[in-house]
Amino acid sequence: MKTNAARILDGLGIPYELRTYEVDPSDLTASTVARKIGLPPEQVWKTLVARGDRHGVCFAVVPGNAQLDLKAIARLTGDRKVDTVPLKEVQPLTGYVRGGVTALGAKKAYPVYADETIELFDVVSISAGVRGTQILVAPGDYLRATKAAVGPIVAAPGGDAD
Protein backbone atom coordinates (compact mmCIF):
# COMPACT_ATOMS: atom_id res chain seq x y z
CA MET A 1 0.00 0.00 0.00
CA LYS A 2 1.42 3.39 -1.01
CA THR A 3 1.16 5.99 1.73
CA ASN A 4 1.44 9.78 1.51
CA ALA A 5 4.98 9.48 2.88
CA ALA A 6 5.92 7.03 0.10
CA ARG A 7 4.34 9.26 -2.54
CA ILE A 8 6.37 12.22 -1.28
CA LEU A 9 9.58 10.21 -1.61
CA ASP A 10 8.49 9.10 -5.10
CA GLY A 11 7.93 12.73 -6.06
CA LEU A 12 11.42 13.63 -4.87
CA GLY A 13 12.97 10.71 -6.75
CA ILE A 14 14.21 9.18 -3.49
CA PRO A 15 14.65 5.38 -3.46
CA TYR A 16 13.16 3.47 -0.53
CA GLU A 17 11.78 0.09 0.44
CA LEU A 18 8.41 -0.51 2.10
CA ARG A 19 8.44 -3.20 4.76
CA THR A 20 5.21 -4.41 6.36
CA TYR A 21 4.60 -6.24 9.62
CA GLU A 22 1.68 -7.47 11.69
CA VAL A 23 0.52 -4.85 14.20
CA ASP A 24 -0.22 -5.62 17.84
CA PRO A 25 -2.13 -2.52 19.05
CA SER A 26 -1.10 -3.31 22.64
CA ASP A 27 2.62 -3.16 21.74
CA LEU A 28 3.60 -0.35 19.39
CA THR A 29 7.17 -0.03 20.66
CA ALA A 30 10.04 0.56 18.26
CA SER A 31 11.84 -2.51 19.63
CA THR A 32 8.88 -4.70 18.64
CA VAL A 33 8.73 -3.12 15.18
CA ALA A 34 12.49 -3.67 14.84
CA ARG A 35 12.17 -7.35 15.70
CA LYS A 36 9.28 -7.81 13.27
CA ILE A 37 11.09 -6.19 10.33
CA GLY A 38 14.49 -7.71 11.11
CA LEU A 39 16.50 -4.61 12.02
CA PRO A 40 18.30 -3.60 15.22
CA PRO A 41 16.29 -1.12 17.35
CA GLU A 42 18.83 1.67 16.79
CA GLN A 43 18.03 1.53 13.06
CA VAL A 44 14.26 1.84 13.55
CA TRP A 45 13.57 5.51 14.20
CA LYS A 46 10.55 6.91 15.98
CA THR A 47 8.99 10.28 15.24
CA LEU A 48 7.80 12.12 18.34
CA VAL A 49 5.66 15.24 18.39
CA ALA A 50 6.92 17.99 20.68
CA ARG A 51 6.04 21.60 21.44
CA GLY A 52 8.39 24.39 22.39
CA ASP A 53 7.41 27.46 24.39
CA ARG A 54 8.70 29.85 21.69
CA HIS A 55 8.58 28.03 18.36
CA GLY A 56 5.63 25.68 18.78
CA VAL A 57 5.15 22.18 17.40
CA CYS A 58 7.99 20.16 15.88
CA PHE A 59 8.92 16.58 15.11
CA ALA A 60 11.77 14.91 17.00
CA VAL A 61 13.21 11.87 15.22
CA VAL A 62 15.21 9.54 17.46
CA PRO A 63 16.46 5.94 17.43
CA GLY A 64 14.00 3.34 18.66
CA ASN A 65 16.28 2.38 21.54
CA ALA A 66 16.72 5.96 22.81
CA GLN A 67 14.78 8.64 24.64
CA LEU A 68 14.39 12.24 23.60
CA ASP A 69 16.38 14.66 25.75
CA LEU A 70 13.98 17.58 26.16
CA LYS A 71 16.70 20.01 27.24
CA ALA A 72 18.85 19.08 24.25
CA ILE A 73 16.07 19.58 21.73
CA ALA A 74 15.19 22.90 23.37
CA ARG A 75 18.77 24.04 22.74
CA LEU A 76 18.49 22.96 19.10
CA THR A 77 15.09 24.60 18.52
CA GLY A 78 15.90 27.81 20.39
CA ASP A 79 13.13 27.23 22.92
CA ARG A 80 13.48 27.67 26.67
CA LYS A 81 11.36 24.57 27.27
CA VAL A 82 10.12 21.70 25.09
CA ASP A 83 7.68 18.94 26.04
CA THR A 84 6.21 16.07 24.08
CA VAL A 85 2.57 16.74 23.23
CA PRO A 86 -0.14 14.72 24.97
CA LEU A 87 -1.17 11.63 23.00
CA LYS A 88 -4.68 13.04 22.45
CA GLU A 89 -3.15 15.93 20.44
CA VAL A 90 -0.95 13.82 18.14
CA GLN A 91 -3.59 12.90 15.56
CA PRO A 92 -5.25 16.34 15.38
CA LEU A 93 -1.83 17.98 14.90
CA THR A 94 -0.31 15.50 12.44
CA GLY A 95 -3.10 13.45 10.89
CA TYR A 96 -1.32 10.31 12.12
CA VAL A 97 -2.08 7.90 14.96
CA ARG A 98 0.43 6.73 17.56
CA GLY A 99 2.63 4.09 15.97
CA GLY A 100 2.17 5.65 12.54
CA VAL A 101 3.60 9.16 12.98
CA THR A 102 6.02 10.40 10.34
CA ALA A 103 7.28 13.86 9.42
CA LEU A 104 6.59 13.08 5.75
CA GLY A 105 3.10 14.11 4.66
CA ALA A 106 1.85 15.36 8.01
CA LYS A 107 -1.14 17.74 8.06
CA LYS A 108 1.28 20.61 8.53
CA ALA A 109 4.98 20.86 7.69
CA TYR A 110 6.35 21.28 11.21
CA PRO A 111 10.10 21.68 11.68
CA VAL A 112 11.95 18.36 11.96
CA TYR A 113 14.90 17.66 14.27
CA ALA A 114 16.79 14.38 13.99
CA ASP A 115 19.39 12.99 16.33
CA GLU A 116 22.89 13.20 14.90
CA THR A 117 23.39 9.42 15.12
CA ILE A 118 21.09 9.01 12.11
CA GLU A 119 24.14 9.67 9.95
CA LEU A 120 25.88 6.52 11.27
CA PHE A 121 23.66 4.20 9.22
CA ASP A 122 23.39 3.32 5.53
CA VAL A 123 19.64 2.78 5.94
CA VAL A 124 17.12 3.69 8.62
CA SER A 125 13.51 2.67 9.08
CA ILE A 126 10.80 5.25 9.69
CA SER A 127 7.03 4.94 9.85
CA ALA A 128 5.32 5.11 6.47
CA GLY A 129 2.42 6.98 8.07
CA VAL A 130 0.34 3.95 9.02
CA ARG A 131 0.79 1.25 11.61
CA GLY A 132 2.25 -1.88 10.08
CA THR A 133 4.31 -0.27 7.33
CA GLN A 134 7.85 1.08 7.58
CA ILE A 135 9.95 2.93 5.01
CA LEU A 136 13.62 1.95 4.73
CA VAL A 137 15.55 4.91 3.35
CA ALA A 138 19.07 6.33 3.31
CA PRO A 139 19.44 8.85 6.15
CA GLY A 140 20.72 11.61 3.87
CA ASP A 141 17.68 11.22 1.64
CA TYR A 142 15.34 11.30 4.64
CA LEU A 143 17.01 14.42 6.01
CA ARG A 144 16.72 16.11 2.62
CA ALA A 145 13.05 15.11 2.21
CA THR A 146 12.11 16.42 5.66
CA LYS A 147 14.51 19.39 5.67
CA ALA A 148 15.55 18.17 9.12
CA ALA A 149 18.07 19.89 11.33
CA VAL A 150 20.49 17.43 12.92
CA GLY A 151 21.93 17.58 16.42
CA PRO A 152 22.40 15.68 19.68
CA ILE A 153 18.82 15.25 20.97
CA VAL A 154 18.83 11.87 22.74
CA ALA A 155 19.42 11.28 26.42
CA ALA A 156 22.64 9.58 27.43
CA PRO A 157 22.01 5.97 28.53
CA GLY A 158 21.04 6.11 32.17
CA GLY A 159 20.91 9.91 31.95
CA ASP A 160 18.12 12.32 32.73
CA ALA A 161 15.85 12.74 29.70
CA ASP A 162 14.07 15.82 31.04
N, C-alpha and C positions, 0 to 999 in steps of 0.2 A: 504494500500500500504506500503510495507516494503521499508524503505529508507536506505542509507548507514549508517546513524547514528544508526538506529535500528539494522542493521546487526552487527555493531561493538559491541553493547551491548549484542546481542545474543552470539557473539563469546566469550565474557568475562563472560558469564553466569549471567549477571545482569538482574534482573526482571524489567519490565517497562510496562507502558500502553500507547498505542497510542490513542490520542483523536483528532478527526477531526472537522473542523468548516468551514463555508462558508467564503470565502475571499472577502473582498471589497478592490480592489487595491488602492482606494483613502484613505483608513484608515487602515494602518498596525500597529497601535499603540498597545503596550502591554496591555493597559487598555481595548481596544476593544477585543483583543484575550481573555483576562481574562474573560470578560463578556460572550463571546460566548462559552467558555469551562467550565464556572461555578466555577471559582476560583478567590480569591481576587488578585488584581494586584501585591501585594508583593510576591505572590507565582509563578507568571509567569515571568520567567527570560529572559532578552534579552542579546544577544551576540553581542557586538560591536567590531569593528576591529580598532585597534589603532597602532600607530608607534612611537617608541621611538628614540631619537637621537643617542643612543649608541647601543641598542640591537635590533632595528628593529621592525618588525610586531609582534603583539600579539593579543590575544582575551581578552576582558574584559567582564565578566559576572556579570550583576547587576540586581536587582529587577526591574520589570516593572514600578514601581511607583517612581523610583529614577533616579538620573543623575550621570554619571561617574564624579568623581573628578580627573581631569587630574594631579594635583600636587600629590595627594595621590597615584595614580597608578605609577607615575614616581618614587616615593620613594620606592615602592614595586619592581619595575623592575630594579632599579639601573640606570635609565636614568635621565638626567638633565631636559629633556622636553619630554612630550608625547602629541600627538594630535590624534584625531580620523582621519581615512583616508577619503579622499573624496569619496562620494558615487560611483563615476565612477570607483574607484579602488577595490571596495569590491568584485565584482564577479571575476575579473581576479586574485585576490589574493587568494580567498577562494573556488571558484567554486559555491558559493551560491549567490542568489539574496537577496536584502533587504527584510526583513520579513521572510526569510528562513535561516538565518545564524546560524550555530552551530559550535562548536569547534570539534564535532565528525565527522570524515570523510572529513574534509576540504582537499583541494588540497595539502596543506603542513601542517605539524604538528607544528604550531606556539605555543609558550608558552601560557598558559591559566592562567588568574588571576580572581578569583571569590571574590565577596564581602563576608566578614565574616558572614554576616547575613544569608547566605545560610544554615548555620548549625542550624538555629532556627526552621526549618520546617522538618516534616516527609517526605513530598513529595514536589518537585518543578516541574514546567513545563518549558521545553526548546524546542526550535524549533527542529523538526525532520529533518530539512534540506530542506524542501519545505514549501511554503506558504500553510496554511490550515491544517497542521498536527503538533501536539505537542507531545512530549514525557513526560510522568509523571514518575519521577524516584526519588529514595531516594537520598538526597544530597551527602551522603558519597559515594554512588556508582558512581554518576556523577563525583565527585572530583577524585575518583580513576581512572575512565575511561579516563578522560582528563588530568590526572596528574597535576591538577590545584594547584597553590599556592593560599592561602587564606589570605586576609587582608582587612583592611578598605579602600575601594576604591570608596565609594559613597559620594556625597556632602551632607552636613547637610541640612535639610529642610530650605529653605530660604537663604542658604549659597552660597558662590561663587564657582561654579563648574569648574573654570579655573584651 
